[in-house]
Amino acid sequence: MDDPRVDQYIDALPAWQQAVCRQVRALVRAADPAVEETIKRSVQPYFVLDGNICALLATKDHVNVFLYDGGIVPDPQHIITAGHSNKTARTVAFYEGDAVNEEALGAMFRAIIANNRAGGWRKIKGAQ
């Protein structure tokens, strides 16, 4: 179910950022119908299912999608743009005119959800 606070966040953005956020929202929701939306840190949209999956953060010139995977989900199509050594989340940044690689991002969302259901990336990483 859509959270109206997430709608408010997205609706306040420039049109191109709205389009990116709506596309990402649709992808994460398609990854599993049980995904829930919420607002954390007072304004930031998060998508959760047995833990954080991702968050949206629109900046002046791009949209960041933070992937909460502890760096363990494979990125064979190299869509990660920052946070390669971050211990909690990596980022995919979209600038105006950038295409969203739906196949790669959707696969990452599904993998994060599977890891969350298996106890979370911290547990999985600790067992490796």
Secondary structure by P-SEA (a helix, b strand, c coil): cccaaaaaaaaaccaaaaaaaaaaaaaaaaacccbbbbbcccbbbbbbcccccbbbbbcccbbbbbbcccccccccccccccccccccbbbbbbccccccaaaaaaaaaaaaaaaaaaccaaaaaaac
